């Protein structure tokens, strides 16, 4: 039996608002993306995940949706979406769309109706609505915090409050409500019918809440178990959706946006659930051999229990740029490490260029996290600055000349552009391309058990199975001799000599 296409796929996260702007309104769009698909094909990825392009008032950059089965007019049309899917398939790329089913926009007709209908109305039953506490109902129903900062409840002003785990403009849906459940199924089928190869389930662990709405205990901290995260009941929802995915031909993928360790994400990978669940922990592992070795083993073991492999997330639109978290050299070293490991890899748009985190001025920041945290958290926009495609003046090929990108690009952005890096064999882009080109022959489909080899201090060395190439990772500060690990250097994330792999670099050796 051959493995499904996604088992070890490399998926490129096309953050649509910042990828390519076809019409010059400053916002990346589907025609822009469509025009750049040949770039993704030549990069060598297997699939692209397109972040939400549905109609949205943009309180959370498109993750606040008013209609899941349409395209935001600023980003294109349904015909453009069909065009992206068709062109991607012609180029051999799979397409994954992003379904935001945990919540809707406060401008969604359901929520507009709920707000208008008044306390106790059936329109409010599609949402998590509770009376306030205290004599005048002025205290939130629970002490739950919003993930974006501040309380997770906002009052309607009539004694009842609604739950929003994210921004107040993103009311959470009650999936126990038959119309909510039916609508989610209709959305899922809508995109599968249009030919997408997979769907990403946004905020996957949040879809079920404890109906008793208990308070969080004293001393609770983000990441601790919560009555609205990764509950057993949420898995019934994924089982239902997995049956829909399985009813379509061609190994359609469901990937869960999970935020938790191996024990949290593994249940989503049970044989009757989803094919992939994001491993986010590695985003924060320091560049040291021990945490990586232990972490990799734990993820392989937990996913392997269900016959699955880990889904390595190298970066995303929700975290700081890889080049900032791990340093520019470290980001490339980790990418080559992830590409050699058993499993699938998600590469965030712009990280193939080694783009840095951009420091934006207060008034430039759009992310609701900034406002809701009272400025304590600058939010995620520093990783969302529109991509540079060409050198020359702004917007550096992101859109037509003269267009003003929705987030400002820093001066000199063109020096990091696709065009400039394409001419430089030592550039991050060239290394990424080379790695993706070699991965198919050297790593993908090899035995799924790791064999760790003895390695110098703060280095990792492994094979897949007993034979074949070795991946050598040098997290240390000094160069190491790579010759004990292979006769031939296939690729390195930083310039290696005939004997030495530099500090903070990964080599593939045969
Ligand atoms: C997911 C998205 C993030 C968004 C949130 C709320 O975590 O990746 O960007 O803000 O869900 O939809």
Boltz pocket constraint, residues with backbone or C-beta under 6 A from the ligand:
constraints:
  - pocket:
      binder: B
      contacts: [[A, 60], [A, 63], [A, 64], [A, 100], [A, 166], [A, 202], [A, 203], [A, 257], [A, 317], [A, 318]]
      max_distance: 6.0
